[in-house]
Amino acid sequence: MGEELKVVPGTMLAAWPDLVDPNFMHSVVLMCQHSDEGAYGLVVNRATEFTTDSLLPDHPTLGRVAFPVFYGGPVDHTSMQFVHTSPKAIPGGVSLDGRIWIGGELDALGEFLSADPEVARRSVRVFLGYSGWGQGQLEAELGTGSWLPAPLLIDAVFGDGDQEATWRQVVRSIGHEGDDLKNLPPDVSWN
């Protein structure tokens, strides 16, 4: 096995194939923070039935755009967050790794989504909720093999959102270690 990837902001976690927790089965998480106090990230491959206009109907720009919203994780579904690759168009965000930013000005986000929804779908992802781990929890889950650390794949974050295809893409990115895993069902008894 090659050098172990550090789980830092901007890296990804792919759920181990037999992780059958319904919140995370075949999920891919974009890591946003990881410190001694805990960690948090956003599930990038699980769409919801919500759109920005249904969640923020009174917002002057976001209330006019039916942009898809994704399930960020099982924690706090009253919070909306977004990641993007357009810091000049959507200022105020925090860089995760120099290629992807979290947050920014909501009015600028709304204008960006309105200007060209197709371009926006390839460079913005909006989330409800997030995935969180307490102190030492993520390290324990990594130690038991619940998660496969992977490098950031921009097209996995902003792809079509197909849960299985995105998960398999990220598992393949791990290298030869992921080759045998990418075709496994979530529960090996399903074979």
Buried (B, 14 or more C-beta within 10 A) or exposed (E): EEEEBEBBBBBBBBBBBBBEEEBBBBBBBBBBBBEEEBBBBBBBBBEBEBBBBEBBEEBEBBBBBEBBBBBBBBEEBEEBBBBBBBBEBBEEBEEBEEEBBBBBBBEBBBBBBBEEBEEBBBBBBBBBBBBBBEEEEBBEBBEEEBBBBBBBBEEBBBBEBEBEEBBBBBBBBBEEEBEEBBEBEBEEEEE
